[in-house]
């Protein structure tokens, strides 16, 4: 029996436990740096499986590292478990219906991500015990991927210094290998403080922090014409100062998320945004405090690892879907716009695009896609700067489902999602074992990684004086 069959059997034997863990995390959606229950669910499960668990890794209250084995090679499997604000949703529904009004929800499927990576690590451990394979398998419990970039703190503290390769995955709508570069990002909260006053009787005595926020946003919107086309700038007014228009607002704040293809570009662009904020404070006679929220590096792709993982994805194949799975996916698609679905009908060739049309679930594996640039960001990028890294994707949601939506939350504790999670676990485990048994994979991936860096060393975007927040 080959290791694809062995790994598949090992994971299927415990699939009910993995589904239970994923659903437990889904049921307690927690935001970045506050994933106390979610983190403990996964850390405790790994301890039960015989892993040695180090909690509060890199000073992260909800970060941990679980290890089994000793010596080289050291293989890292990355797990995430943070949720998103405002996306609370009951599972299995095809209409929006929050569990808790305004509550959190797993709108990016990190309940699946963290558990699928755990299942992969456990399967590798079992294979090592059965075969005598030497080395170390290590699960990294990484908080705050959506905001705050927990992995960046782990990298800065040297937690990957002895790692040979790192693997991860992400729930998505189509099975593939994520052979992409991503945008570096920097998040900063701008807090303006002014002076309140009666807006009619004595407006001249007030200094409006809300005016400062609005002027800053106008300035940044004019900046957009004069930045590299690939850059992205997003903002959310997180405190408008109050609900009374007859009061000059003394306090207001806005949170900015700044992205660009390279770390240096992000640093330069952030400085320009900072200057606009300072100008808004000067124009309004208010004071300004800029508070660092998080940062992530651009992701360094690795063709050797991507092609290796794709071979295992093809060997494992897609899950078996039943009529109920297809019907539920079709009902989810009915809640999506035509644009959502058409945006997802892409592939590396015309035949793939043709096969995706009129499907509710991507139940086949497309040919290997060439390297591409993605407009999103992930703190997996920081890991990729210090160790060769790759990721796979599996179909956990109906075709066309956009991430960060209530539809993702609704599907995230359903059979389609569970099947995609278990598929990812098998792919990661098999890729890890292949590398542990074949040193040439590690050597080739490392050589490519060094060539891509071209002598540039990792420098964290996190300011030296910043430590992980405690929430």
Secondary structure by P-SEA (a helix, b strand, c coil): ccaaaaaaaaaaaaaaaaaaaaaaaaacccccccaaaaaaaaaaaaaaaccccccccccccccbbbbccccccbbbbbbbbbbbccccccccccccccccccccccccaaaaaaaaaaaaaaaaaaaaaacccbbbbbbbbccccccccaaaaaaaaccccccccccccccccccccccbbbbbbbbbbbbbbbbbcccccccccbbbaaaaaaaaaaaaaaacccccccbbbbbbccccccccccccccccbbbbbbbcccaaaaaaaaaaaaaaaaaaaaaccbbbbbbbcccccbbbbbaaaaaaaaaaaaaaccccccaaaaaaaaaaaaaccaaaaaaacccccaaaaaaaccccccccccccccbbbbcccccaaaaaaccccccccccccccccccccaaaaaacccaaaaaaaaaaaaaaaaaaaaaaacaaaaaaaaaaaaaaaccbbbbbccccccccccc
